Amino acid sequence: MGEKIDALYKFVQSGLSDIIPKKTALIVVDMQKYQVEKDYGAYKSLDNIIPGFLEYFVKEVEEKVTPNLRKLIDFCHDAEITVIYTKYSSFMPDGSDFSKSIKFLNNIAKTRLGEVAFPYIKHPSSDIIDELKPEERDFVIQKNTSGTFISTRLDSFLRNMEIETVLVSGVVTNFCVHSTAREASDYGFQVVIVDDCCAAWTPDIHQSTLKSFGLIYGYISTYEKLIKRISRNIKKRKEEVTLH
């Protein structure tokens, strides 16, 4: 069965259409301090339950995801691709607007550590990490759900900007990244998850999530392949303009 799955995956992945910069948006999912740094409740609460549980994840984000994303974001700015950051935090100071599952995790963290795992939007830990700090031209959207579309008007925003392709990056691959990518696909956008600009708690979870998504919902690419593909498209369109 594995060979058949691989064959289907390869077939689906061959269907990626042209990525036109002005009709494309990069979504940087939840690259917030509390999500990827050791100093905050999310890391400390899991580490309190299972010591070292997030060591791989934090290292992967620091050494691979963040530098790769920095390069991809810079490229998108140069190519006039819209960059959108999401922040997963509560709108209410007490976190009462979170889902039951997140409130459950927050209660555990508060009991064990005296602080919540998922913070209020105005808490410093909710900020995007310094290495990827949004610029004035970027759009930052607040959500209180794992998927971005369900608790925001992102769909309307993208359609008003005539966006057709959505590039999805950030953390965590099998949670908020996957939820956002699946929603985008359901809303009719061409979706590409950027493999090496995402991370999960383990390599196996990361890869299995991408494989599952790539079998039907959208496409998987490394950031370098994506940059090369879009750059070729830009060059081709400039040549067509010159000829006419």
Secondary structure as the mmCIF struct_conf table of DSSP 4:
data_model
#
loop_
_struct_conf.conf_type_id
_struct_conf.id
_struct_conf.beg_label_comp_id
_struct_conf.beg_label_asym_id
_struct_conf.beg_label_seq_id
_struct_conf.end_label_comp_id
_struct_conf.end_label_asym_id
_struct_conf.end_label_seq_id
HELX_RH_AL_P HELX_RH_AL_P1 GLY A 2 GLN A 13
TURN_TY1_P TURN_TY1_P1 SER A 14 GLY A 15
HELX_LH_PP_P HELX_LH_PP_P1 LEU A 16 ASP A 18
HELX_RH_3T_P HELX_RH_3T_P1 PRO A 21 LYS A 23
STRN STRN1 THR A 24 VAL A 29
STRN STRN2 GLN A 32 GLN A 32
HELX_RH_AL_P HELX_RH_AL_P2 LYS A 33 VAL A 36
TURN_TY1_P TURN_TY1_P2 LYS A 38 ASP A 39
BEND BEND1 TYR A 40 TYR A 40
HELX_RH_AL_P HELX_RH_AL_P3 GLY A 41 ILE A 49
BEND BEND2 ILE A 50 ILE A 50
TURN_TY1_P TURN_TY1_P3 PRO A 51 LEU A 54
HELX_RH_AL_P HELX_RH_AL_P4 GLU A 55 GLU A 60
HELX_RH_PI_P HELX_RH_PI_P1 VAL A 61 VAL A 65
HELX_RH_AL_P HELX_RH_AL_P5 THR A 66 ASP A 78
TURN_TY1_P TURN_TY1_P4 ALA A 79 GLU A 80
STRN STRN3 THR A 82 TYR A 88
STRN STRN4 SER A 90 SER A 90
BEND BEND3 PHE A 91 MET A 92
TURN_TY1_P TURN_TY1_P5 PRO A 93 ASP A 94
TURN_TY1_P TURN_TY1_P6 SER A 96 ASP A 97
BEND BEND4 PHE A 98 PHE A 98
HELX_RH_AL_P HELX_RH_AL_P6 LYS A 100 LEU A 113
BEND BEND5 GLY A 114 GLU A 115
BEND BEND6 ALA A 117 PHE A 118
STRN STRN5 TYR A 120 TYR A 120
TURN_TY1_P TURN_TY1_P7 ILE A 121 LYS A 122
BEND BEND7 HIS A 123 HIS A 123
HELX_RH_3T_P HELX_RH_3T_P2 PRO A 124 SER A 126
BEND BEND8 ASP A 127 ASP A 127
STRN STRN6 ILE A 128 ILE A 128
HELX_LH_PP_P HELX_LH_PP_P2 ILE A 129 ILE A 129
HELX_RH_3T_P HELX_RH_3T_P3 ASP A 130 LEU A 132
HELX_LH_PP_P HELX_LH_PP_P3 LYS A 133 GLU A 135
TURN_TY1_P TURN_TY1_P8 GLU A 136 ARG A 137
BEND BEND9 ASP A 138 ASP A 138
STRN STRN7 PHE A 139 LYS A 143
BEND BEND10 ASN A 144 PHE A 149
TURN_TY1_P TURN_TY1_P9 ILE A 150 SER A 151
BEND BEND11 THR A 152 THR A 152
HELX_RH_AL_P HELX_RH_AL_P7 LEU A 154 ASN A 160
TURN_TY1_P TURN_TY1_P10 MET A 161 GLU A 162
STRN STRN8 THR A 165 VAL A 171
HELX_RH_PI_P HELX_RH_PI_P2 THR A 173 VAL A 177
HELX_RH_AL_P HELX_RH_AL_P8 HIS A 178 ASP A 186
TURN_TY1_P TURN_TY1_P11 TYR A 187 GLY A 188
STRN STRN9 GLN A 190 ALA A 199
BEND BEND12 TRP A 201 THR A 202
HELX_RH_AL_P HELX_RH_AL_P9 PRO A 203 GLY A 214
TURN_TY1_P TURN_TY1_P12 LEU A 215 TYR A 217
STRN STRN10 TYR A 219 SER A 221
HELX_RH_AL_P HELX_RH_AL_P10 TYR A 223 LEU A 243
#
